[in-house]
């Protein structure tokens, strides 16, 4: 079974090389790497061309970029990754026998940026994210969502919305099957929490989720998020 790793980027020259290096074994095993760039003005696209099989210039916006990558990917399994993720070298082995109607995510670990003092707090956030996902059946992009191509096409891909596209995708997929919650870990950058402040970011994310469930439009939510 062939896997396509789909990575969306926007000015990720500082993080993309590490992720592509982590995917070297994945690439040597015959799997595919697709990078969809949203208009980077740094060296992101040059770096992507050196490590990926395909590099697209997509319409800016995570959902649009993810769908564009899925549209050209040739794998039986689609694996959606953030550019600031780090992977164990054999993480993908868990996906090589995915059933045709299956989807899921990995546990997440959050790495603190240099100079960030909230390391323990980030560990608690990660534990909370992983258990919340197990309980709710909802996955986030930080957790490396994977889905069989057949199922992704059946539910119509990512919704074209400005924010919460991963939440909405999970809701649609969950109506077909519960997610596989794999205990292997994807490490994501803690830059968002370190930059904005740990508690402020946690409160903001919970508020955005609540507002989304209450029917506030993603277009309005993305204004609050920024």
Phi, psi and omega in degrees: 000129183265140182247138173248116174273124183245120186240128175260142184224154168202104180055058183245033181297336181281335186247328186301321180302321180294318179295317179296325176295320178295333182269006183299315178296319176304315181293317180296334179281001176095009178273173192245143175239123178239126176247131177242113184263140183261018178113040181297146177248008176252207185270015185304311185293324177296316179297318180298318181297331180284337187238346184253160175282323180223140176232121181249151169258102185260167173298132183298137183131127189301314182298316180296319180293318179297317178294323178296317178296317178297328182292334180254349182294147183249001184283161174282334179238134177256128184236112187263122186234143170280148184293339180263019177277154171234145189231146165293148190297330183249022182301322185294342180302335179290345187257355189285352176230036183292130176298158187292342180244027186252157174205170178171200182201167176262163167294157181243146171238140181251123180264133180280147175287160176301133180086354180277134185258010187252038183301313180295320178298322178294325176297319178294321178298316181297315178300317179297317179299316183293318180287322177300319180295319178298320183287317188270337186076015180252131180249155175245161183301330178299339186268008177066062183298136175231150182203143176295147180303316182302315181291319179301316179292324182296323182267004173087015176074196178289139175292144180278084179220159191283339182204161179065024179294328178288324178295315181292321176301315180299319179300317181292317180293323182295335178290343178261315183203149174292148182286151168278119180258093186278132184285344174300152191248139166259132178263130179242155181290142176269017187300325181296315180289320182292324183287316185268342186103136188300302184294322179298319180290318179299314180296318179299314183294320177294321179296318179296319178297314180299314180298322179295316178296332179276358173103007176293137186291145176302329179297322176285323181298322183293332175294317178293322183296320182286000000 
